[in-house]
Every structure is written in structure tokens, then in C-alpha cells.
Amino acid sequence: MEALKYDADGLIPAIVQDYADGAVLMQAYMNAEALNKTLSSGETWFYSRSRACLWHKGETSGHIQKVKEIYVDCDRDCLLVKVEQTGAACHTGARSCFFARLK
């Protein structure tokens, strides 16, 4: 299998989608360690660019994401992670991070 294409910082964007209804919940970044932890634990792990560390989604809030499927795009530089979401996906308490309409 062809390798994933991480950016210069060793990160790959991950779009998180609700497995049941297809709603886009959030976008975050993974490094190889976060992806490996996600694959082995069955729950999402990401890399925080602002804190420069790994974080387990829902570790403090309880709003975990159980991974159902992970896809890679045709260029192998972006992931689509389909999850069963517990509680809100957004740190604001909203179901999705995409609630502010631009146009």
C-alpha cells in the first residue's frame, strides 16, 4: 500500500463525519502517532498544533468518537474518519464545528 502524504510538519488533515447521518462534525490534524493510536484504540486521537501534543477526543468532556471507518483521499494527503459521536463534537458545545454560515 502506498504511504500517506504528511505535510512538512508531519501532519495530515482529518475530516470527521457522523457515520449514521453523514454530517461533517469537525476537522483536525493527525500525525503518524495519532493515527496509530486511533487505529489501535478505536477512538479518535489528534495532534494539537497549538499545544504541540497528542489529544484524545473526549478525554476531558466525555464526548468521544468511536471510529467506524477511515478513508484516505485519492492523493493520500487527507483522511475521512467516520465516527459514532457521543455528545458534541465541537469544543463550543455544538454538535458540529461547522455551524457558522459564511454565505
Biopython code that builds the backbone (N, CA, C, O; Angstrom):
import numpy as np
from Bio.PDB.StructureBuilder import StructureBuilder

atoms = [
    (1, "MET", "N", (0.841, -1.181, 0.000)),
    (1, "MET", "CA", (0.000, 0.000, 0.000)),
    (1, "MET", "C", (0.888, 1.248, 0.000)),
    (1, "MET", "O", (1.883, 1.317, 0.722)),
    (2, "GLU", "N", (0.518, 2.210, -0.806)),
    (2, "GLU", "CA", (1.257, 3.472, -0.897)),
    (2, "GLU", "C", (1.158, 4.244, 0.418)),
    (2, "GLU", "O", (0.110, 4.237, 1.065)),
    (3, "ALA", "N", (2.225, 4.896, 0.807)),
    (3, "ALA", "CA", (2.277, 5.635, 2.068)),
    (3, "ALA", "C", (1.391, 6.870, 2.025)),
    (3, "ALA", "O", (1.118, 7.427, 0.962)),
    (4, "LEU", "N", (0.950, 7.285, 3.208)),
    (4, "LEU", "CA", (0.209, 8.536, 3.342)),
    (4, "LEU", "C", (1.167, 9.695, 3.139)),
    (4, "LEU", "O", (2.367, 9.570, 3.382)),
    (5, "LYS", "N", (0.629, 10.828, 2.691)),
    (5, "LYS", "CA", (1.447, 12.016, 2.449)),
    (5, "LYS", "C", (1.187, 13.036, 3.561)),
    (5, "LYS", "O", (0.215, 13.790, 3.522)),
    (6, "TYR", "N", (2.070, 13.036, 4.537)),
    (6, "TYR", "CA", (2.004, 14.018, 5.617)),
    (6, "TYR", "C", (2.653, 15.312, 5.131)),
    (6, "TYR", "O", (3.509, 15.279, 4.247)),
    (7, "ASP", "N", (2.253, 16.452, 5.698)),
    (7, "ASP", "CA", (2.853, 17.724, 5.307)),
    (7, "ASP", "C", (4.243, 17.881, 5.925)),
    (7, "ASP", "O", (4.737, 16.961, 6.577)),
    (8, "ALA", "N", (4.868, 19.029, 5.726)),
    (8, "ALA", "CA", (6.230, 19.271, 6.204)),
    (8, "ALA", "C", (6.342, 19.175, 7.727)),
    (8, "ALA", "O", (7.426, 18.923, 8.253)),
    (9, "ASP", "N", (5.234, 19.373, 8.431)),
    (9, "ASP", "CA", (5.212, 19.270, 9.892)),
    (9, "ASP", "C", (4.845, 17.866, 10.366)),
    (9, "ASP", "O", (4.717, 17.623, 11.566)),
    (10, "GLY", "N", (4.677, 16.937, 9.411)),
    (10, "GLY", "CA", (4.331, 15.565, 9.766)),
    (10, "GLY", "C", (2.863, 15.366, 10.074)),
    (10, "GLY", "O", (2.493, 14.427, 10.779)),
    (11, "LEU", "N", (2.015, 16.254, 9.543)),
    (11, "LEU", "CA", (0.579, 16.208, 9.833)),
    (11, "LEU", "C", (-0.235, 15.919, 8.578)),
    (11, "LEU", "O", (0.179, 16.214, 7.456)),
    (12, "ILE", "N", (-1.412, 15.329, 8.808)),
    (12, "ILE", "CA", (-2.363, 15.081, 7.731)),
    (12, "ILE", "C", (-3.737, 15.531, 8.235)),
    (12, "ILE", "O", (-4.123, 15.186, 9.352)),
    (13, "PRO", "N", (-4.489, 16.304, 7.420)),
    (13, "PRO", "CA", (-5.821, 16.723, 7.857)),
    (13, "PRO", "C", (-6.762, 15.520, 7.945)),
    (13, "PRO", "O", (-6.691, 14.590, 7.142)),
    (14, "ALA", "N", (-7.635, 15.569, 8.934)),
    (14, "ALA", "CA", (-8.635, 14.519, 9.126)),
    (14, "ALA", "C", (-10.011, 15.170, 9.243)),
    (14, "ALA", "O", (-10.269, 15.941, 10.168)),
    (15, "ILE", "N", (-10.877, 14.854, 8.307)),
    (15, "ILE", "CA", (-12.263, 15.309, 8.340)),
    (15, "ILE", "C", (-13.043, 14.251, 9.106)),
    (15, "ILE", "O", (-12.957, 13.064, 8.790)),
    (16, "VAL", "N", (-13.803, 14.672, 10.111)),
    (16, "VAL", "CA", (-14.573, 13.727, 10.924)),
    (16, "VAL", "C", (-16.046, 13.877, 10.568)),
    (16, "VAL", "O", (-16.605, 14.974, 10.605)),
    (17, "GLN", "N", (-16.660, 12.753, 10.222)),
    (17, "GLN", "CA", (-18.039, 12.715, 9.732)),
    (17, "GLN", "C", (-18.856, 11.745, 10.575)),
    (17, "GLN", "O", (-18.359, 10.693, 10.976)),
    (18, "ASP", "N", (-20.107, 12.099, 10.843)),
    (18, "ASP", "CA", (-21.006, 11.206, 11.567)),
    (18, "ASP", "C", (-21.318, 9.997, 10.685)),
    (18, "ASP", "O", (-21.767, 10.142, 9.548)),
    (19, "TYR", "N", (-21.075, 8.824, 11.218)),
    (19, "TYR", "CA", (-21.264, 7.576, 10.475)),
    (19, "TYR", "C", (-22.732, 7.356, 10.088)),
    (19, "TYR", "O", (-23.024, 6.846, 9.007)),
    (20, "ALA", "N", (-23.649, 7.745, 10.976)),
    (20, "ALA", "CA", (-25.070, 7.468, 10.755)),
    (20, "ALA", "C", (-25.719, 8.407, 9.750)),
    (20, "ALA", "O", (-26.439, 7.949, 8.864)),
    (21, "ASP", "N", (-25.480, 9.714, 9.868)),
    (21, "ASP", "CA", (-26.213, 10.650, 9.005)),
    (21, "ASP", "C", (-25.338, 11.438, 8.037)),
    (21, "ASP", "O", (-25.858, 12.224, 7.244)),
    (22, "GLY", "N", (-24.025, 11.247, 8.085)),
    (22, "GLY", "CA", (-23.135, 11.898, 7.127)),
    (22, "GLY", "C", (-22.774, 13.334, 7.444)),
    (22, "GLY", "O", (-22.057, 13.964, 6.667)),
    (23, "ALA", "N", (-23.244, 13.878, 8.561)),
    (23, "ALA", "CA", (-22.923, 15.264, 8.920)),
    (23, "ALA", "C", (-21.422, 15.405, 9.148)),
    (23, "ALA", "O", (-20.797, 14.548, 9.774)),
    (24, "VAL", "N", (-20.851, 16.487, 8.638)),
    (24, "VAL", "CA", (-19.450, 16.789, 8.889)),
    (24, "VAL", "C", (-19.366, 17.407, 10.278)),
    (24, "VAL", "O", (-19.989, 18.434, 10.547)),
    (25, "LEU", "N", (-18.598, 16.781, 11.152)),
    (25, "LEU", "CA", (-18.544, 17.204, 12.550)),
    (25, "LEU", "C", (-17.383, 18.140, 12.855)),
    (25, "LEU", "O", (-17.551, 19.117, 13.584)),
    (26, "MET", "N", (-16.217, 17.853, 12.308)),
    (26, "MET", "CA", (-15.036, 18.657, 12.631)),
    (26, "MET", "C", (-13.901, 18.335, 11.674)),
    (26, "MET", "O", (-13.974, 17.387, 10.892)),
    (27, "GLN", "N", (-12.861, 19.135, 11.749)),
    (27, "GLN", "CA", (-11.615, 18.890, 11.026)),
    (27, "GLN", "C", (-10.491, 19.101, 12.028)),
    (27, "GLN", "O", (-10.497, 20.069, 12.788)),
    (28, "ALA", "N", (-9.536, 18.197, 12.023)),
    (28, "ALA", "CA", (-8.382, 18.298, 12.908)),
    (28, "ALA", "C", (-7.196, 17.693, 12.168)),
    (28, "ALA", "O", (-7.303, 17.328, 10.997)),
    (29, "TYR", "N", (-6.073, 17.591, 12.857)),
    (29, "TYR", "CA", (-4.877, 17.033, 12.246)),
    (29, "TYR", "C", (-4.413, 15.803, 13.010)),
    (29, "TYR", "O", (-4.585, 15.704, 14.225)),
    (30, "MET", "N", (-3.826, 14.874, 12.281)),
    (30, "MET", "CA", (-3.211, 13.690, 12.881)),
    (30, "MET", "C", (-1.760, 13.631, 12.428)),
    (30, "MET", "O", (-1.429, 14.006, 11.302)),
    (31, "ASN", "N", (-0.912, 13.160, 13.312)),
    (31, "ASN", "CA", (0.426, 12.755, 12.898)),
    (31, "ASN", "C", (0.409, 11.233, 12.898)),
    (31, "ASN", "O", (-0.624, 10.632, 13.191)),
    (32, "ALA", "N", (1.519, 10.604, 12.579)),
    (32, "ALA", "CA", (1.547, 9.140, 12.490)),
    (32, "ALA", "C", (1.184, 8.500, 13.827)),
    (32, "ALA", "O", (0.487, 7.486, 13.858)),
    (33, "GLU", "N", (1.652, 9.083, 14.932)),
    (33, "GLU", "CA", (1.346, 8.522, 16.249)),
    (33, "GLU", "C", (-0.146, 8.614, 16.565)),
    (33, "GLU", "O", (-0.727, 7.662, 17.087)),
    (34, "ALA", "N", (-0.771, 9.754, 16.253)),
    (34, "ALA", "CA", (-2.210, 9.911, 16.494)),
    (34, "ALA", "C", (-3.003, 8.910, 15.655)),
    (34, "ALA", "O", (-3.960, 8.309, 16.145)),
    (35, "LEU", "N", (-2.612, 8.731, 14.401)),
    (35, "LEU", "CA", (-3.302, 7.769, 13.545)),
    (35, "LEU", "C", (-3.138, 6.356, 14.089)),
    (35, "LEU", "O", (-4.105, 5.594, 14.122)),
    (36, "ASN", "N", (-1.943, 5.998, 14.512)),
    (36, "ASN", "CA", (-1.728, 4.662, 15.074)),
    (36, "ASN", "C", (-2.546, 4.448, 16.342)),
    (36, "ASN", "O", (-3.106, 3.370, 16.536)),
    (37, "LYS", "N", (-2.623, 5.458, 17.208)),
    (37, "LYS", "CA", (-3.436, 5.347, 18.426)),
    (37, "LYS", "C", (-4.924, 5.229, 18.071)),
    (37, "LYS", "O", (-5.665, 4.490, 18.719)),
    (38, "THR", "N", (-5.350, 5.959, 17.045)),
    (38, "THR", "CA", (-6.736, 5.880, 16.588)),
    (38, "THR", "C", (-7.042, 4.465, 16.089)),
    (38, "THR", "O", (-8.069, 3.882, 16.438)),
    (39, "LEU", "N", (-6.148, 3.928, 15.277)),
    (39, "LEU", "CA", (-6.357, 2.587, 14.724)),
    (39, "LEU", "C", (-6.348, 1.521, 15.819)),
    (39, "LEU", "O", (-7.140, 0.580, 15.769)),
    (40, "SER", "N", (-5.475, 1.655, 16.791)),
    (40, "SER", "CA", (-5.368, 0.624, 17.829)),
    (40, "SER", "C", (-6.441, 0.740, 18.908)),
    (40, "SER", "O", (-6.856, -0.271, 19.473)),
    (41, "SER", "N", (-6.892, 1.952, 19.200)),
    (41, "SER", "CA", (-7.874, 2.143, 20.290)),
    (41, "SER", "C", (-9.321, 2.114, 19.814)),
    (41, "SER", "O", (-10.225, 1.799, 20.588)),
    (42, "GLY", "N", (-9.543, 2.444, 18.534)),
    (42, "GLY", "CA", (-10.906, 2.527, 18.018)),
    (42, "GLY", "C", (-11.595, 3.837, 18.359)),
    (42, "GLY", "O", (-12.790, 3.993, 18.107)),
    (43, "GLU", "N", (-10.849, 4.786, 18.933)),
    (43, "GLU", "CA", (-11.354, 6.124, 19.231)),
    (43, "GLU", "C", (-10.377, 7.130, 18.639)),
    (43, "GLU", "O", (-9.196, 6.832, 18.464)),
    (44, "THR", "N", (-10.884, 8.342, 18.329)),
    (44, "THR", "CA", (-10.033, 9.316, 17.655)),
    (44, "THR", "C", (-8.998, 9.955, 18.576)),
    (44, "THR", "O", (-9.266, 10.289, 19.730)),
    (45, "TRP", "N", (-7.809, 10.107, 18.011)),
    (45, "TRP", "CA", (-6.694, 10.842, 18.600)),
    (45, "TRP", "C", (-6.231, 11.833, 17.541)),
    (45, "TRP", "O", (-6.226, 11.525, 16.349)),
    (46, "PHE", "N", (-5.842, 13.021, 17.984)),
    (46, "PHE", "CA", (-5.394, 14.057, 17.063)),
    (46, "PHE", "C", (-4.115, 14.692, 17.588)),
    (46, "PHE", "O", (-3.682, 14.435, 18.711)),
    (47, "TYR", "N", (-3.523, 15.533, 16.739)),
    (47, "TYR", "CA", (-2.354, 16.297, 17.152)),
    (47, "TYR", "C", (-2.765, 17.759, 17.237)),
    (47, "TYR", "O", (-3.259, 18.327, 16.263)),
    (48, "SER", "N", (-2.565, 18.359, 18.386)),
    (48, "SER", "CA", (-2.885, 19.773, 18.582)),
    (48, "SER", "C", (-1.707, 20.619, 18.124)),
    (48, "SER", "O", (-0.611, 20.526, 18.676)),
    (49, "ARG", "N", (-1.942, 21.438, 17.116)),
    (49, "ARG", "CA", (-0.875, 22.315, 16.639)),
    (49, "ARG", "C", (-0.579, 23.422, 17.651)),
    (49, "ARG", "O", (0.572, 23.837, 17.786)),
    (50, "SER", "N", (-1.591, 23.901, 18.359)),
    (50, "SER", "CA", (-1.372, 24.987, 19.313)),
    (50, "SER", "C", (-0.660, 24.521, 20.581)),
    (50, "SER", "O", (0.149, 25.256, 21.147)),
    (51, "ARG", "N", (-0.957, 23.305, 21.025)),
    (51, "ARG", "CA", (-0.327, 22.772, 22.242)),
    (51, "ARG", "C", (0.866, 21.866, 21.937)),
    (51, "ARG", "O", (1.605, 21.480, 22.843)),
    (52, "ALA", "N", (1.049, 21.530, 20.668)),
    (52, "ALA", "CA", (2.146, 20.661, 20.218)),
    (52, "ALA", "C", (2.164, 19.333, 20.974)),
    (52, "ALA", "O", (3.197, 18.900, 21.485)),
    (53, "CYS", "N", (0.972, 18.690, 21.029)),
    (53, "CYS", "CA", (0.889, 17.385, 21.692)),
    (53, "CYS", "C", (-0.322, 16.619, 21.165)),
    (53, "CYS", "O", (-1.195, 17.183, 20.505)),
    (54, "LEU", "N", (-0.354, 15.325, 21.470)),
    (54, "LEU", "CA", (-1.497, 14.489, 21.101)),
    (54, "LEU", "C", (-2.664, 14.776, 22.034)),
    (54, "LEU", "O", (-2.469, 15.143, 23.192)),
    (55, "TRP", "N", (-3.886, 14.603, 21.516)),
    (55, "TRP", "CA", (-5.063, 14.668, 22.378)),
    (55, "TRP", "C", (-6.083, 13.625, 21.947)),
    (55, "TRP", "O", (-6.298, 13.379, 20.760)),
    (56, "HIS", "N", (-6.693, 13.031, 22.941)),
    (56, "HIS", "CA", (-7.721, 12.009, 22.752)),
    (56, "HIS", "C", (-9.064, 12.713, 22.806)),
    (56, "HIS", "O", (-9.436, 13.265, 23.842)),
    (57, "LYS", "N", (-9.789, 12.700, 21.708)),
    (57, "LYS", "CA", (-11.073, 13.402, 21.638)),
    (57, "LYS", "C", (-12.011, 12.854, 22.704)),
    (57, "LYS", "O", (-12.284, 11.654, 22.757)),
    (58, "GLY", "N", (-12.499, 13.752, 23.552)),
    (58, "GLY", "CA", (-13.449, 13.384, 24.592)),
    (58, "GLY", "C", (-12.809, 13.008, 25.911)),
    (58, "GLY", "O", (-13.513, 12.650, 26.855)),
    (59, "GLU", "N", (-11.493, 13.080, 26.000)),
    (59, "GLU", "CA", (-10.795, 12.687, 27.229)),
    (59, "GLU", "C", (-11.281, 13.483, 28.441)),
    (59, "GLU", "O", (-11.445, 12.923, 29.525)),
    (60, "THR", "N", (-11.510, 14.773, 28.265)),
    (60, "THR", "CA", (-11.989, 15.584, 29.387)),
    (60, "THR", "C", (-13.503, 15.808, 29.341)),
    (60, "THR", "O", (-14.142, 15.892, 30.390)),
    (61, "SER", "N", (-14.082, 15.907, 28.145)),
    (61, "SER", "CA", (-15.514, 16.191, 28.010)),
    (61, "SER", "C", (-16.395, 14.953, 28.062)),
    (61, "SER", "O", (-17.581, 15.042, 28.380)),
    (62, "GLY", "N", (-15.818, 13.802, 27.750)),
    (62, "GLY", "CA", (-16.619, 12.583, 27.633)),
    (62, "GLY", "C", (-17.263, 12.426, 26.264)),
    (62, "GLY", "O", (-17.956, 11.441, 26.012)),
    (63, "HIS", "N", (-17.038, 13.396, 25.375)),
    (63, "HIS", "CA", (-17.638, 13.375, 24.036)),
    (63, "HIS", "C", (-16.732, 12.618, 23.069)),
    (63, "HIS", "O", (-16.139, 13.203, 22.163)),
    (64, "ILE", "N", (-16.640, 11.324, 23.279)),
    (64, "ILE", "CA", (-15.725, 10.502, 22.490)),
    (64, "ILE", "C", (-16.267, 10.212, 21.090)),
    (64, "ILE", "O", (-17.457, 10.360, 20.812)),
    (65, "GLN", "N", (-15.356, 9.799, 20.233)),
    (65, "GLN", "CA", (-15.704, 9.411, 18.867)),
    (65, "GLN", "C", (-15.227, 7.987, 18.646)),
    (65, "GLN", "O", (-14.026, 7.718, 18.623)),
    (66, "LYS", "N", (-16.186, 7.070, 18.483)),
    (66, "LYS", "CA", (-15.844, 5.685, 18.176)),
    (66, "LYS", "C", (-15.713, 5.551, 16.665)),
    (66, "LYS", "O", (-16.650, 5.843, 15.922)),
    (67, "VAL", "N", (-14.561, 5.113, 16.227)),
    (67, "VAL", "CA", (-14.254, 5.039, 14.796)),
    (67, "VAL", "C", (-14.952, 3.839, 14.164)),
    (67, "VAL", "O", (-14.854, 2.709, 14.642)),
    (68, "LYS", "N", (-15.654, 4.123, 13.083)),
    (68, "LYS", "CA", (-16.325, 3.074, 12.308)),
    (68, "LYS", "C", (-15.553, 2.754, 11.034)),
    (68, "LYS", "O", (-15.388, 1.587, 10.677)),
    (69, "GLU", "N", (-15.077, 3.806, 10.343)),
    (69, "GLU", "CA", (-14.342, 3.627, 9.091)),
    (69, "GLU", "C", (-13.365, 4.781, 8.921)),
    (69, "GLU", "O", (-13.614, 5.890, 9.395)),
    (70, "ILE", "N", (-12.263, 4.520, 8.246)),
    (70, "ILE", "CA", (-11.326, 5.578, 7.873)),
    (70, "ILE", "C", (-10.999, 5.406, 6.393)),
    (70, "ILE", "O", (-10.664, 4.312, 5.938)),
    (71, "TYR", "N", (-11.102, 6.496, 5.662)),
    (71, "TYR", "CA", (-10.778, 6.519, 4.236)),
    (71, "TYR", "C", (-9.649, 7.509, 4.005)),
    (71, "TYR", "O", (-9.473, 8.454, 4.774)),
    (72, "VAL", "N", (-8.893, 7.292, 2.953)),
    (72, "VAL", "CA", (-7.873, 8.238, 2.517)),
    (72, "VAL", "C", (-8.283, 8.729, 1.134)),
    (72, "VAL", "O", (-8.824, 7.965, 0.335)),
    (73, "ASP", "N", (-8.024, 10.014, 0.849)),
    (73, "ASP", "CA", (-8.411, 10.545, -0.459)),
    (73, "ASP", "C", (-7.453, 10.054, -1.551)),
    (73, "ASP", "O", (-6.447, 9.404, -1.267)),
    (74, "CYS", "N", (-7.784, 10.374, -2.785)),
    (74, "CYS", "CA", (-7.042, 9.868, -3.941)),
    (74, "CYS", "C", (-5.593, 10.335, -3.966)),
    (74, "CYS", "O", (-4.742, 9.647, -4.529)),
    (75, "ASP", "N", (-5.290, 11.485, -3.371)),
    (75, "ASP", "CA", (-3.913, 11.982, -3.315)),
    (75, "ASP", "C", (-3.167, 11.477, -2.082)),
    (75, "ASP", "O", (-1.969, 11.715, -1.933)),
    (76, "ARG", "N", (-3.878, 10.781, -1.204)),
    (76, "ARG", "CA", (-3.321, 10.202, 0.023)),
    (76, "ARG", "C", (-2.797, 11.261, 0.993)),
    (76, "ARG", "O", (-1.876, 11.009, 1.770)),
    (77, "ASP", "N", (-3.417, 12.482, 0.933)),
    (77, "ASP", "CA", (-2.973, 13.560, 1.814)),
    (77, "ASP", "C", (-4.087, 14.127, 2.693)),
    (77, "ASP", "O", (-3.951, 15.219, 3.243)),
    (78, "CYS", "N", (-5.180, 13.389, 2.824)),
    (78, "CYS", "CA", (-6.290, 13.789, 3.681)),
    (78, "CYS", "C", (-7.073, 12.542, 4.073)),
    (78, "CYS", "O", (-7.257, 11.626, 3.271)),
    (79, "LEU", "N", (-7.533, 12.528, 5.335)),
    (79, "LEU", "CA", (-8.303, 11.391, 5.843)),
    (79, "LEU", "C", (-9.756, 11.780, 6.063)),
    (79, "LEU", "O", (-10.061, 12.927, 6.390)),
    (80, "LEU", "N", (-10.640, 10.825, 5.882)),
    (80, "LEU", "CA", (-12.048, 10.950, 6.240)),
    (80, "LEU", "C", (-12.311, 9.890, 7.300)),
    (80, "LEU", "O", (-12.200, 8.692, 7.042)),
    (81, "VAL", "N", (-12.662, 10.353, 8.493)),
    (81, "VAL", "CA", (-12.871, 9.452, 9.620)),
    (81, "VAL", "C", (-14.366, 9.450, 9.954)),
    (81, "VAL", "O", (-14.916, 10.468, 10.374)),
    (82, "LYS", "N", (-15.007, 8.314, 9.767)),
    (82, "LYS", "CA", (-16.434, 8.188, 10.072)),
    (82, "LYS", "C", (-16.579, 7.619, 11.476)),
    (82, "LYS", "O", (-16.015, 6.576, 11.804)),
    (83, "VAL", "N", (-17.354, 8.337, 12.305)),
    (83, "VAL", "CA", (-17.424, 8.008, 13.722)),
    (83, "VAL", "C", (-18.853, 7.922, 14.237)),
    (83, "VAL", "O", (-19.801, 8.425, 13.634)),
    (84, "GLU", "N", (-18.957, 7.263, 15.373)),
    (84, "GLU", "CA", (-20.163, 7.335, 16.196)),
    (84, "GLU", "C", (-19.834, 8.345, 17.284)),
    (84, "GLU", "O", (-19.012, 8.081, 18.162)),
    (85, "GLN", "N", (-20.481, 9.505, 17.221)),
    (85, "GLN", "CA", (-20.183, 10.612, 18.122)),
    (85, "GLN", "C", (-21.014, 10.518, 19.389)),
    (85, "GLN", "O", (-22.228, 10.325, 19.331)),
    (86, "THR", "N", (-20.356, 10.653, 20.537)),
    (86, "THR", "CA", (-21.048, 10.773, 21.817)),
    (86, "THR", "C", (-21.026, 12.244, 22.211)),
    (86, "THR", "O", (-19.950, 12.820, 22.363)),
    (87, "GLY", "N", (-22.178, 12.854, 22.378)),
    (87, "GLY", "CA", (-22.231, 14.273, 22.747)),
    (87, "GLY", "C", (-21.815, 15.169, 21.597)),
    (87, "GLY", "O", (-21.917, 14.796, 20.428)),
    (88, "ALA", "N", (-21.342, 16.362, 21.948)),
    (88, "ALA", "CA", (-20.966, 17.369, 20.961)),
    (88, "ALA", "C", (-19.572, 17.093, 20.410)),
    (88, "ALA", "O", (-18.693, 16.616, 21.127)),
    (89, "ALA", "N", (-19.382, 17.398, 19.132)),
    (89, "ALA", "CA", (-18.049, 17.271, 18.528)),
    (89, "ALA", "C", (-17.241, 18.548, 18.732)),
    (89, "ALA", "O", (-16.016, 18.493, 18.842)),
    (90, "CYS", "N", (-17.904, 19.683, 18.783)),
    (90, "CYS", "CA", (-17.223, 20.975, 18.865)),
    (90, "CYS", "C", (-16.956, 21.374, 20.315)),
    (90, "CYS", "O", (-17.762, 21.098, 21.204)),
    (91, "HIS", "N", (-15.820, 22.024, 20.541)),
    (91, "HIS", "CA", (-15.485, 22.485, 21.887)),
    (91, "HIS", "C", (-16.442, 23.558, 22.396)),
    (91, "HIS", "O", (-16.458, 23.851, 23.591)),
    (92, "THR", "N", (-17.253, 24.158, 21.490)),
    (92, "THR", "CA", (-18.235, 25.170, 21.895)),
    (92, "THR", "C", (-19.500, 24.535, 22.476)),
    (92, "THR", "O", (-20.346, 25.218, 23.053)),
    (93, "GLY", "N", (-19.611, 23.212, 22.311)),
    (93, "GLY", "CA", (-20.815, 22.510, 22.740)),
    (93, "GLY", "C", (-21.777, 22.219, 21.603)),
    (93, "GLY", "O", (-22.791, 21.550, 21.800)),
    (94, "ALA", "N", (-21.462, 22.721, 20.405)),
    (94, "ALA", "CA", (-22.297, 22.456, 19.231)),
    (94, "ALA", "C", (-22.035, 21.038, 18.723)),
    (94, "ALA", "O", (-20.949, 20.488, 18.904)),
    (95, "ARG", "N", (-23.038, 20.469, 18.093)),
    (95, "ARG", "CA", (-22.886, 19.119, 17.538)),
    (95, "ARG", "C", (-21.741, 19.066, 16.540)),
    (95, "ARG", "O", (-20.946, 18.126, 16.545)),
    (96, "SER", "N", (-21.660, 20.082, 15.681)),
    (96, "SER", "CA", (-20.637, 20.166, 14.643)),
    (96, "SER", "C", (-19.866, 21.464, 14.795)),
    (96, "SER", "O", (-20.400, 22.457, 15.289)),
    (97, "CYS", "N", (-18.621, 21.456, 14.373)),
    (97, "CYS", "CA", (-17.836, 22.693, 14.351)),
    (97, "CYS", "C", (-18.269, 23.611, 13.208)),
    (97, "CYS", "O", (-17.907, 24.788, 13.187)),
    (98, "PHE", "N", (-19.033, 23.085, 12.270)),
    (98, "PHE", "CA", (-19.448, 23.839, 11.099)),
    (98, "PHE", "C", (-20.869, 24.359, 11.271)),
    (98, "PHE", "O", (-21.801, 23.861, 10.640)),
    (99, "PHE", "N", (-21.028, 25.363, 12.130)),
    (99, "PHE", "CA", (-22.342, 25.930, 12.381)),
    (99, "PHE", "C", (-22.429, 27.403, 11.978)),
    (99, "PHE", "O", (-23.527, 27.958, 11.939)),
    (100, "ALA", "N", (-21.307, 28.046, 11.681)),
    (100, "ALA", "CA", (-21.295, 29.465, 11.314)),
    (100, "ALA", "C", (-21.299, 29.595, 9.793)),
    (100, "ALA", "O", (-20.302, 29.317, 9.127)),
    (101, "ARG", "N", (-22.440, 30.021, 9.263)),
    (101, "ARG", "CA", (-22.575, 30.141, 7.803)),
    (101, "ARG", "C", (-21.814, 31.366, 7.299)),
    (101, "ARG", "O", (-21.968, 32.467, 7.827)),
    (102, "LEU", "N", (-20.997, 31.157, 6.277)),
    (102, "LEU", "CA", (-20.222, 32.243, 5.671)),
    (102, "LEU", "C", (-21.006, 32.897, 4.541)),
    (102, "LEU", "O", (-20.955, 34.116, 4.371)),
    (103, "LYS", "N", (-21.719, 32.104, 3.779)),
    (103, "LYS", "CA", (-22.524, 32.629, 2.674)),
    (103, "LYS", "C", (-23.824, 31.906, 2.582)),
    (103, "LYS", "O", (-24.638, 32.209, 1.709)),
]
sb = StructureBuilder()
sb.init_structure("model")
sb.init_model(0)
sb.init_chain("A")
sb.init_seg("    ")
for serial, (resi, resn, name, xyz) in enumerate(atoms, 1):
    if name == "N":
        sb.init_residue(resn, " ", resi, " ")
    sb.init_atom(name, np.array(xyz, "f"), 0.0, 1.0, " ", f" {name:<3s}", serial, name[0])
structure = sb.get_structure()
